[in-house]
Amino acid sequence: MPDHPLTPIAIQHWLTQRIASELKIDPEQINVHQPFASLRLDSVFVVTLAVDLETWLDTAIDPSVFWEIPDIASLSEWLINDYLPTQTPS
């Protein structure tokens, strides 16, 4: 799990950095509302991205979410609001 507060923005930043690196473009060129399909990510990278994301978040991530959820912003919101376990203060 990241060592800083996990927010949709933190996940968006992580995903944007990884995708930009793969596409060899500046992260600012990626709009978080841009459909994943328009990014032309190959299936091998998407599986690798899912594995890296699940390692970072310490929870299983099915690569199919990149085809089921339209964009980085939506995926980040879904992860925080609906998928990741909530942490209660001790």
Phi, psi and omega in degrees: 000143178302153181271009176235167182304133180272116181229165174304323180295319179297318179292318177302316180299313181300311181297317180299316179299314182294315181293317179299319179298316179296319182277354181057048177229168177287135180306329180293345178281350181262122175271126183294350177260000178289130181301140176307320182302325182285346179280347178056048178278133179280160187296327178296316179294320181298319178295316178299317178299316179297317179296316179295321179294318180291329174294314181297318182271349181059044176204151182293136177230121177280127180303339181297341179299334180288344175257337182272330181252131194291329188205174183300315181298314181294319179297317180297316178296316180298316180301312182289313188276331189236339190251309184291142178296143178280145178256128178259141179296145180269000000 
